Amino acid sequence: MSEREARTARAEDLLAELADPELRTWEATEKRLVELWSRSGSATADLLLKRGQDALDAEDYTTAIEHLTALTDHAPDFAEGWHARATAFYLIEEFGLALTDLQRALALNPNHFSALTGVGIVLEELGQPEAALAAMRRAQKLNPHRGNIRDSIRRLEYRLGETTL
């Protein structure tokens, strides 16, 4: 089994564990999964991701986008690079660019619940509550533990008249 196949199998195991709504250690499982998704297999790509994330943390979005663009150019098959750059685009209110990068991340990793959550957030910003709700529901199936996902679903259902608060 190749290293990539082993990582994929491990991610599938962690996703199956995380999907259990009764899982008490979900935060540790989620952390292990995110760490796994954040390893590209390339020292250069991992360094660019770290630099981009550090710039995001420092609220230096221009620098973050520069590092993350270099990352997506260097490793176009690395979903986390697209997800991280989408976050930077969202933070500067470039919603169309954020959505494009999120869609690319999901094409590479359809189980990326954070990217799905991001799609829901961006679609809600763009005035598409039905599509936003669908994305949030997909994210919740993968990770039923995140309060922000539950809150978004409740808010969108209320907005669409599907429930009362």
Buried (B, 14 or more C-beta within 10 A) or exposed (E): EEEEEEBBEEBEEBBEBBBEEEBEEBEEBBEBBBEBBBBBEBEEBBBBBBBBBEBBEEEBBEBBBBBBBBBBEBBEEBBBBBBBBBBBBBBEEBBEBBBBBBBBBBEBBEBBBBBBBBBBBBBBBBEBBEBBBBBBBBBBEBBBBBEEBEEBBBBBBEBEEEEEE
